[in-house]
Amino acid sequence: MVVGKGLAIGRSLAVVRVLALALVVTAGFGPRSAQADTERNLHAWATIRGAEGGVDCAVEVSVEVRTGGETVGGLPIQIALFDDDGNVISTDDELTDGDGIAWLAVEIADASADWVDVNVGGVYVGGTSILPQGGAECGAGTEMLEVETDAVVPEAGTEEDGGSGGFPTHYQEHNLSCEYAAIQIATTWFGAPIYEGDALAMVPSAFNPHDGYRGDIDGPWGGSDDYGIYAEPLVPLLNAYGYAGEVWYSADAGSLRAQLDAGHPTLVWIATQGETGFYEVDENGNPFKLVPWVHVVVAYSYDEGGVSVSDPGTGSLDYVSWDWLLNAWSVLDGMALSVYPA
């Protein structure tokens, strides 16, 4: 695995490495659901333009993907721009079109821009340094990447279903917006998505994540000050758009199977680095648990070996073993939110 500058920076990219590594070491990738995808050897070409452009310009990236000489459509492609401290400044994600090409761009807002990552099908394939030049023309500086990698290739799907050939995918738009991105994924399944921007506009901020969003949504992943949100304050958002939100706790395989059998995609809060939790108390004297490196995925189907999830941290569909999921899920008491039309 190639490791780029995005390692352990934000949920938007770091979970590609952190969660994937945990799956390989702890759980192992199992057989995928009948709906889902197959791992293929991909040949990708990325052209990065604007690496030496001026401030207030864009870095433009085009990525073409083929397998066995044939184009690959509906494959999630992600890019992220980092500053010289390793913080994510901007991200973009697109699906490859019928010609196997995705067109992406991130803005250089100031001279701190330092590096751009490229991910193909949830796999980091490379990047390049960014050197903003005072007075330089937009588009100056071009870098080419040509790589071969193994990645999960989706079956042909529609724009509405995220190109997955079945269940939707979506790549989160902020470092710490996996919960809002998961809501968008789950509601897209029913044909009426609640977008991340809708959640940002409606959900309140709060010290206690059981009451609202805690911290800066663009802060670094893995801390407890800039953190995220729990299940309960997402219910009014769902209700406002005509959905039911059923909050439950247990980390119980039978309960999750029952929800998925009923056609209810379910958000699950997972500890990607094990038990790192501790407790704080809010102004009303209510204790609550915080778990650094927590992440949220959407469970949508299962088999004997494990559970298929749509991961907003990678913008792709993944498969995790029951043992791995139940262990990671239990750290936050099996927090879950099942979504369905009211």
N, C-alpha and C positions, 0 to 999 in steps of 0.2 A: 504494500500500500504506500503510495506517495503521500507525504504529509506536507501541507502547505501552511501559509501564514495563518489560515483560518483556525488552526488547531486550538480548541478550548477557549475560543473567543466569545461567540454568541450562539444561542440556540439555533439561529438561522443556518449556520454552517457547522458549528462544532459538533452538533449531534450526528452529523454524517460520520464523523470519526469515532466519537465517544460511544454512541449507541451501537454502531456497527461492530466496533471492537468488542463491546460487551456481549453482543450476540454470538460472535465467533468463539470467544473464550468461554462464556458461561452457558449459553443455550445452544448454539449451533443453528444454522439455517435449516429449517425442515422443508418438507414438500409443500409447495404453494397450493392454494385453493384452486378448484377447477376454474374459477372466474379469472384467475390472475395470470401471472406472467411467466416467462421463461428467461433463464440467464443465457445470454449470447455473447460471443466475442464481437466487439464493436471497433470500428475504425473511425476515428473522429478527427476533423480538421477544424481548428479554431483560428480565426483571424481577429487580432486585437488592434484596433485603430485608435489613435489619440493618446498613446502612452506618454508622449512628450508634448501634448497640447497645452494650451493656456488654461488658467483658472477660469471658471464659468463655462468651460467646454465639457463635452461628454467623451467618455471612453465607450466606443462602440465595438461590440463583439458579435461576430457571426460564427455559428458552429454548424458544421455539416456532419451527419452521422450515417454510416452505412454498416451493414452486416452481410457478409457473403456477396458483396458487390451490389446489394439492393439497399434502397433508401429506408430509413427507419423514421416513421411518423409517430407523433403522440408521445415522444420521449421527453421527460422533463429536463430542461437545461437551466442551470442557475449560475449567476455570477455575483460576486461581492467585492466591493471596494473597501480597502482598509486604510486607516491612517498610520502614521509612523509609530504610534503606540500600540498598534495591533487591534484597535477598535474598528468595528464595522461601521462605515459611513453610509453606505448605500448598497442596495441589492436589486436584482431584477431576475425574473424567471419567466420562461416561455416554454411551450411545447414545440418540438420540431414539426414542421408542416409536411404536406404530402411529398415534398422534394427532400425531406430529411434535413431541413435547415431551420434553425432558430435565429432570430435577430434580437439582440439585447443591448441595453445601454445603461450606464450609470453616470451621474453628474459629478464633475470635479468642482466642489463648492469653494475650496480654498487650497492653499499650497501644502496642507498636511497629507494629502492623498499620497499613498506610498506603494500599494500593491493591489492587484486584482486577481481573484481566484476564479477558476472555471470548474464547474461540476457537471458531469454528464450522467444522467440516470442515477443521481445520488452518489456518484463516485467522483472524488477529486481527481482531476486529470492534469492539472498544472496551473500556472499563472505567470505573471510578469510584474516587474517593478514599474511604478508610475512616477514620472518625473515632470511635474507641472513646471512649465517654463514661462517666466514673465514675458508677456507680449507675444508669445508663440501663437501660431494659427491653430484653430481647432482642427483635429484630425492628424496632427503631426505625430510621427512615430508609429510604426507598424510592427507588430510581433506576430509570428506564426507558430502554432503548436500543432503537431501531428502525433497522435497517440493511438495505441491499441489497448483496450481494457475490457474486462468482463463486467457486464452490468445487466440488470433486469430489463428486458424489453417488453413493453406492454402490448397486448393485443390491440388491434385497431379500435379506436373509440371515437366518441364525438367530442366537440368542444364543450358541450354541456356537462358531460360526465368526467371532464378533466383529462380525456384522452386515455383513460386507463383500461378501456374495454369493459368496464363494469363500474366499480366503485370510484368515486371522485378522488382526485389528488389536488393539493394546493400547497405551494411553498410560502411559508409565512413571510410577512412583509416587514417585520421588525425583529430585532434581536430576541425580544421577550414576548412575542405575540402568539405563541403556540396555542394558547387557549382560544383566542379569537379566531385563529386560522382553523382550529379544529371545529369550532362552531360553523364556520363557512363550509368546511368539508361535509359535515353531517347534514346540514340543511340543503346543500347542493344536491345531495342524494334524492331529496324529495322535490326537486325542481324549482325551489324558491329560496335561493341562498341569502343568508344574512352575511353581508360582507364585513371584513375586518374594520373598515371605516365606520360602519354602522355601530359596531360595538364600541369603538373608540369614542364616538360621539355620545353614547347613551350610558355606558357603565361608569359609576362613580369611582373615585379614588378612595383608598382607605388604608389605615395602618394594619388592620386585620384583613387578610385576604379572603376570609369568609364573608366580609362585608363589601369588598370592592377591590379595585386593582391596586396593588402595593408597589410603589416605586416608579421608576422611569422605564417605559416600554422599550426604549432604545439603549438601556444600560447593558453592561456586560452580563453574560450568563454565568451562573454558578454561585452568586452571592445571595444575600438575604434582604438587603435594603432595596435594590432593584430586583423585583422578584416575579410578580405575576398575580394570578387570581385563582380562587377555588370555585367549586361548583355552584354554591348557593346564589351568589349575585349574578350568575349568568341566566338564572331562571326568568327573571323579569324581562330580560332582553329577548329570550325565546318567546315568552308569552306575548310580547308586543308585536311579534311578527307571525302570530298564529300557530306557534308550536308549544307542545308540552315539554317540560324539562323535569325529568324524574331523578332526583338526587338520592343516591344510596351508597352505603358503605359496607364492605365485607371482604373484598378480594376473594370472592367465592366463585369457583368455576361454574357451578350449577346456576347461580344467579346470572352470570354473564351469558351463559348459553341460552337461558330463558329469554333474556332481552333480545339477543340476536335472532333467536327463533321467531320472535314476535315482529321482527323487521325494524328494530330500534337500534340504529348505530349508537355506540356508547363511548363517550370520552372517558379515558382512564388516566389518572395521575400516577406517573412512574418515577421512581428514584433511579437515575441512570448510574449513580456511583454508590449504591447501597445506602445503609443507614447513616446519614450525615445530619440527622435532624436534631433540633432543640426547640424549647418552648419559650414563648414570650407571653405577656399579659397585656391586653388592651386597656383603654381608659375606663372601661366598664367592669374591669376585673375578670374578663373572660380569657382563659388561657387558650393558646392556639399553637400549633406546631408549624415550624418552617423547616424545609428540607432543601439545602443547596443542591443544585444540579437536577432539580425536578423538571420533568417534561410531560407533555400531554400528547397522546395519540388517540386515534379513533378506531376502536375495534368494530369490524363489520362482518366477519364470518369466522368459522372455526372448523377444525376437524379433530380427530383423536390426538394428533401430535401437538397442536398448537393453535394460535390465533392469528388471523390476518388483520393487519392494521394499516391505516393510512397515516403516514407520518409527516406532519407539516414541517418538521426540521429538515427533511430531505426532499419533500415534494414527491414522494414515491410510495408505493405499496410495499410493505414488508411482512415477514412471517416470523413469529417468535414462539418458542416452546411454552407450553403451559407452566412448567416449572419456573422458567425465567420470568414470565409475566407475573405470576402470582407472588413471587418473591419481591420483585421491584414494585409491584402495585400495593403490597401490604404495608410498605413503609409509611405511607400516608393513610393508613387505616382502610385501604381499599376504596378510596374516594372515586366515585363514578357519576356520570351524568348521561342518562339515556335520553335520546331526542326522537320525537315523532310528532306528526301533525296533531293539533289539539282537536 
